[in-house]
Amino acid sequence: MKRFFSLLMIVASASLAFGVVDQDDLAALKQKAQAGDPAAQVKVGMSYAFAVPKNIRESIKWLQLAANQGYPEGEYRLGGMLDVAVSPQDPTEAIKWYTLAAKQGYKDAQYRLGVMYDQGRGTNKDYVEAAKWYTKAAEQGRAEAQFRLGEIYEQGLGVKQDYSAAMNWYMQAAQQNRPEAQYKVGYLYDQGHGVAKNPPQAIAWYEKADKQGYPDAHEALKILEQQ
C-alpha cells in the first residue's frame, strides 16, 4: 500500500505542476523545445503525459532530450515516467536518472531515490542509502522526506535509533501541516520519547492531525480522554 501511495504521489505532483497545455501554448513550447531549450522540452514532454489520450512514447522522447543535456528536472521527470508510466515499469533505469538529478541537488529526485532504496524498488533494499538521500531532501524542506526520516530514526533503520532526531524531523514535517507527522509529534510527547512527557502538547498535536482526518490521531485522543 505504501508503494502504491508513493507512486500515486509522483503522478499527482506532476499533474499539479503541469496540468493541461492548450494547442497554441504547445506549439510555442515546441518551437523552444526544438531549438534545444530543456525547460521547454520538459513541458512538452509532460504535456503529452497528461494529454487525453496520453502519449507516453512522445512524452519520453522529449524528456530524454532534456535529460541528455543534464537538465535535472528532465532527468527527474524521465525517471518518474520510467518508474510509473511505462509498461512494463523500469525502476532500475529510473534509478539511473533519479541519481543524476539527485546529485545535482534536485530535492524531488533525492526524495524519490530515498524511496527506491527504502523499498528495494529497482535495487536492493538499503536503509543506509535511503537515509542518506532522505536527509538531503529533508534538509531542502521536502516534507515527505522529513516524515520518513523521522520514522527511520524512531525505528533505527540503517541509523542508530535516536528519538530526539526523530522528533526533529517529525516536527519539521508537522510544521508543514503533514497530518501523519503531527500525529507522530503528538505520540512522542505522549510517550516521552526524545522529549519530556507532555500530555497537553500530545493532545494539541493529536488534535491538529485529527482535524485533518488522520484516524490514528482520533483514536489516540479517545484513549487520552479515558485516562
Contacts in CASP RR format, 6 or more apart in sequence:
PFRMAT RR
TARGET T0000
AUTHOR 0000-0000-0000
METHOD contacts of the structure
MODEL  1
MKRFFSLLMIVASASLAFGVVDQDDLAALKQKAQAGDPAAQVKVGMSYAF
AVPKNIRESIKWLQLAANQGYPEGEYRLGGMLDVAVSPQDPTEAIKWYTL
AAKQGYKDAQYRLGVMYDQGRGTNKDYVEAAKWYTKAAEQGRAEAQFRLG
EIYEQGLGVKQDYSAAMNWYMQAAQQNRPEAQYKVGYLYDQGHGVAKNPP
QAIAWYEKADKQGYPDAHEALKILEQQ
2 119 0 8 1.000
3 119 0 8 1.000
3 121 0 8 1.000
6 115 0 8 1.000
6 119 0 8 1.000
7 83 0 8 1.000
7 84 0 8 1.000
9 144 0 8 1.000
10 80 0 8 1.000
10 83 0 8 1.000
10 84 0 8 1.000
10 112 0 8 1.000
11 84 0 8 1.000
11 85 0 8 1.000
13 108 0 8 1.000
14 46 0 8 1.000
14 49 0 8 1.000
14 50 0 8 1.000
14 77 0 8 1.000
14 80 0 8 1.000
15 50 0 8 1.000
17 46 0 8 1.000
18 43 0 8 1.000
18 46 0 8 1.000
18 47 0 8 1.000
18 49 0 8 1.000
18 50 0 8 1.000
19 46 0 8 1.000
19 47 0 8 1.000
19 50 0 8 1.000
20 47 0 8 1.000
20 50 0 8 1.000
20 51 0 8 1.000
20 52 0 8 1.000
21 29 0 8 1.000
21 43 0 8 1.000
21 47 0 8 1.000
26 44 0 8 1.000
26 47 0 8 1.000
29 40 0 8 1.000
29 43 0 8 1.000
29 44 0 8 1.000
29 47 0 8 1.000
30 40 0 8 1.000
30 44 0 8 1.000
32 39 0 8 1.000
32 40 0 8 1.000
33 40 0 8 1.000
33 41 0 8 1.000
33 43 0 8 1.000
33 44 0 8 1.000
33 62 0 8 1.000
33 65 0 8 1.000
36 65 0 8 1.000
36 69 0 8 1.000
38 65 0 8 1.000
38 66 0 8 1.000
38 69 0 8 1.000
38 70 0 8 1.000
38 71 0 8 1.000
38 73 0 8 1.000
38 74 0 8 1.000
39 66 0 8 1.000
39 71 0 8 1.000
39 73 0 8 1.000
41 62 0 8 1.000
41 63 0 8 1.000
41 65 0 8 1.000
41 66 0 8 1.000
41 71 0 8 1.000
41 74 0 8 1.000
42 62 0 8 1.000
42 63 0 8 1.000
42 66 0 8 1.000
42 71 0 8 1.000
42 73 0 8 1.000
42 74 0 8 1.000
42 77 0 8 1.000
44 62 0 8 1.000
45 58 0 8 1.000
45 59 0 8 1.000
45 60 0 8 1.000
45 61 0 8 1.000
45 62 0 8 1.000
45 63 0 8 1.000
45 77 0 8 1.000
46 59 0 8 1.000
46 63 0 8 1.000
46 77 0 8 1.000
47 59 0 8 1.000
48 54 0 8 1.000
48 55 0 8 1.000
48 56 0 8 1.000
48 58 0 8 1.000
48 59 0 8 1.000
48 62 0 8 1.000
49 55 0 8 1.000
49 56 0 8 1.000
49 59 0 8 1.000
49 81 0 8 1.000
49 85 0 8 1.000
56 81 0 8 1.000
56 85 0 8 1.000
56 86 0 8 1.000
59 81 0 8 1.000
59 85 0 8 1.000
60 78 0 8 1.000
60 81 0 8 1.000
60 82 0 8 1.000
60 86 0 8 1.000
63 74 0 8 1.000
63 77 0 8 1.000
63 78 0 8 1.000
63 81 0 8 1.000
64 78 0 8 1.000
66 73 0 8 1.000
66 74 0 8 1.000
66 75 0 8 1.000
66 77 0 8 1.000
66 78 0 8 1.000
67 74 0 8 1.000
67 75 0 8 1.000
67 77 0 8 1.000
67 78 0 8 1.000
67 97 0 8 1.000
67 100 0 8 1.000
70 100 0 8 1.000
70 104 0 8 1.000
72 100 0 8 1.000
72 101 0 8 1.000
72 104 0 8 1.000
72 105 0 8 1.000
72 106 0 8 1.000
72 109 0 8 1.000
73 101 0 8 1.000
73 106 0 8 1.000
74 97 0 8 1.000
74 101 0 8 1.000
75 97 0 8 1.000
75 98 0 8 1.000
75 100 0 8 1.000
75 101 0 8 1.000
75 104 0 8 1.000
75 106 0 8 1.000
75 109 0 8 1.000
76 97 0 8 1.000
76 98 0 8 1.000
76 101 0 8 1.000
76 106 0 8 1.000
76 108 0 8 1.000
76 109 0 8 1.000
76 112 0 8 1.000
78 97 0 8 1.000
79 93 0 8 1.000
79 94 0 8 1.000
79 96 0 8 1.000
79 97 0 8 1.000
79 98 0 8 1.000
80 94 0 8 1.000
80 97 0 8 1.000
80 98 0 8 1.000
80 112 0 8 1.000
82 89 0 8 1.000
82 90 0 8 1.000
82 91 0 8 1.000
82 93 0 8 1.000
82 94 0 8 1.000
82 97 0 8 1.000
83 89 0 8 1.000
83 90 0 8 1.000
83 91 0 8 1.000
83 94 0 8 1.000
83 98 0 8 1.000
83 112 0 8 1.000
83 121 0 8 1.000
91 116 0 8 1.000
91 121 0 8 1.000
91 122 0 8 1.000
91 123 0 8 1.000
92 122 0 8 1.000
92 123 0 8 1.000
94 116 0 8 1.000
94 122 0 8 1.000
95 113 0 8 1.000
95 116 0 8 1.000
95 122 0 8 1.000
95 123 0 8 1.000
97 109 0 8 1.000
98 109 0 8 1.000
98 112 0 8 1.000
98 113 0 8 1.000
98 116 0 8 1.000
99 109 0 8 1.000
99 113 0 8 1.000
100 109 0 8 1.000
101 108 0 8 1.000
101 109 0 8 1.000
102 109 0 8 1.000
102 110 0 8 1.000
102 112 0 8 1.000
102 113 0 8 1.000
102 133 0 8 1.000
102 136 0 8 1.000
105 136 0 8 1.000
105 140 0 8 1.000
107 136 0 8 1.000
107 137 0 8 1.000
107 140 0 8 1.000
107 141 0 8 1.000
107 142 0 8 1.000
107 145 0 8 1.000
108 137 0 8 1.000
108 142 0 8 1.000
110 133 0 8 1.000
110 134 0 8 1.000
110 136 0 8 1.000
110 137 0 8 1.000
110 140 0 8 1.000
110 142 0 8 1.000
110 145 0 8 1.000
111 133 0 8 1.000
111 134 0 8 1.000
111 137 0 8 1.000
111 142 0 8 1.000
111 144 0 8 1.000
111 145 0 8 1.000
113 133 0 8 1.000
114 129 0 8 1.000
114 130 0 8 1.000
114 132 0 8 1.000
114 133 0 8 1.000
114 134 0 8 1.000
114 137 0 8 1.000
114 145 0 8 1.000
115 121 0 8 1.000
115 130 0 8 1.000
115 148 0 8 1.000
116 122 0 8 1.000
116 123 0 8 1.000
117 123 0 8 1.000
117 125 0 8 1.000
117 126 0 8 1.000
117 127 0 8 1.000
117 129 0 8 1.000
117 130 0 8 1.000
117 133 0 8 1.000
118 125 0 8 1.000
118 127 0 8 1.000
118 130 0 8 1.000
118 134 0 8 1.000
118 148 0 8 1.000
119 125 0 8 1.000
120 126 0 8 1.000
127 152 0 8 1.000
127 157 0 8 1.000
127 158 0 8 1.000
127 159 0 8 1.000
128 158 0 8 1.000
128 159 0 8 1.000
130 152 0 8 1.000
130 157 0 8 1.000
130 158 0 8 1.000
131 149 0 8 1.000
131 152 0 8 1.000
131 157 0 8 1.000
131 158 0 8 1.000
131 159 0 8 1.000
134 145 0 8 1.000
134 148 0 8 1.000
134 149 0 8 1.000
134 152 0 8 1.000
135 145 0 8 1.000
135 149 0 8 1.000
137 145 0 8 1.000
138 145 0 8 1.000
138 146 0 8 1.000
138 149 0 8 1.000
138 169 0 8 1.000
138 172 0 8 1.000
141 172 0 8 1.000
141 176 0 8 1.000
143 172 0 8 1.000
143 173 0 8 1.000
143 176 0 8 1.000
143 178 0 8 1.000
143 181 0 8 1.000
144 173 0 8 1.000
144 178 0 8 1.000
146 169 0 8 1.000
146 170 0 8 1.000
146 172 0 8 1.000
146 173 0 8 1.000
146 176 0 8 1.000
146 178 0 8 1.000
146 181 0 8 1.000
147 169 0 8 1.000
147 170 0 8 1.000
147 173 0 8 1.000
147 178 0 8 1.000
147 180 0 8 1.000
147 181 0 8 1.000
147 184 0 8 1.000
149 169 0 8 1.000
150 165 0 8 1.000
150 166 0 8 1.000
150 168 0 8 1.000
150 169 0 8 1.000
150 170 0 8 1.000
150 173 0 8 1.000
150 184 0 8 1.000
151 157 0 8 1.000
151 166 0 8 1.000
151 184 0 8 1.000
152 158 0 8 1.000
152 159 0 8 1.000
153 159 0 8 1.000
153 161 0 8 1.000
153 162 0 8 1.000
153 163 0 8 1.000
153 165 0 8 1.000
153 166 0 8 1.000
153 169 0 8 1.000
154 161 0 8 1.000
154 163 0 8 1.000
154 166 0 8 1.000
154 184 0 8 1.000
154 188 0 8 1.000
154 193 0 8 1.000
155 161 0 8 1.000
156 162 0 8 1.000
159 165 0 8 1.000
163 188 0 8 1.000
163 193 0 8 1.000
163 194 0 8 1.000
163 195 0 8 1.000
164 194 0 8 1.000
164 195 0 8 1.000
166 184 0 8 1.000
166 188 0 8 1.000
166 193 0 8 1.000
166 194 0 8 1.000
167 185 0 8 1.000
167 188 0 8 1.000
167 193 0 8 1.000
167 194 0 8 1.000
167 195 0 8 1.000
170 181 0 8 1.000
170 184 0 8 1.000
170 185 0 8 1.000
170 188 0 8 1.000
171 181 0 8 1.000
171 185 0 8 1.000
172 181 0 8 1.000
173 180 0 8 1.000
173 181 0 8 1.000
174 181 0 8 1.000
174 182 0 8 1.000
174 184 0 8 1.000
174 185 0 8 1.000
174 205 0 8 1.000
174 208 0 8 1.000
177 212 0 8 1.000
179 208 0 8 1.000
179 209 0 8 1.000
179 212 0 8 1.000
179 213 0 8 1.000
179 214 0 8 1.000
179 217 0 8 1.000
180 209 0 8 1.000
180 214 0 8 1.000
182 205 0 8 1.000
182 206 0 8 1.000
182 208 0 8 1.000
182 209 0 8 1.000
182 212 0 8 1.000
182 214 0 8 1.000
182 217 0 8 1.000
183 205 0 8 1.000
183 206 0 8 1.000
183 209 0 8 1.000
183 214 0 8 1.000
183 216 0 8 1.000
183 217 0 8 1.000
183 220 0 8 1.000
185 205 0 8 1.000
186 201 0 8 1.000
186 202 0 8 1.000
186 204 0 8 1.000
186 205 0 8 1.000
186 206 0 8 1.000
186 209 0 8 1.000
186 217 0 8 1.000
186 220 0 8 1.000
187 193 0 8 1.000
187 202 0 8 1.000
187 220 0 8 1.000
188 194 0 8 1.000
188 195 0 8 1.000
189 195 0 8 1.000
189 197 0 8 1.000
189 198 0 8 1.000
189 199 0 8 1.000
189 201 0 8 1.000
189 202 0 8 1.000
189 205 0 8 1.000
190 197 0 8 1.000
190 199 0 8 1.000
190 202 0 8 1.000
190 206 0 8 1.000
190 220 0 8 1.000
190 224 0 8 1.000
191 197 0 8 1.000
192 198 0 8 1.000
199 224 0 8 1.000
202 220 0 8 1.000
202 224 0 8 1.000
203 221 0 8 1.000
203 224 0 8 1.000
206 217 0 8 1.000
206 220 0 8 1.000
206 221 0 8 1.000
206 224 0 8 1.000
207 217 0 8 1.000
207 221 0 8 1.000
208 217 0 8 1.000
209 216 0 8 1.000
209 217 0 8 1.000
210 217 0 8 1.000
210 218 0 8 1.000
210 221 0 8 1.000
END
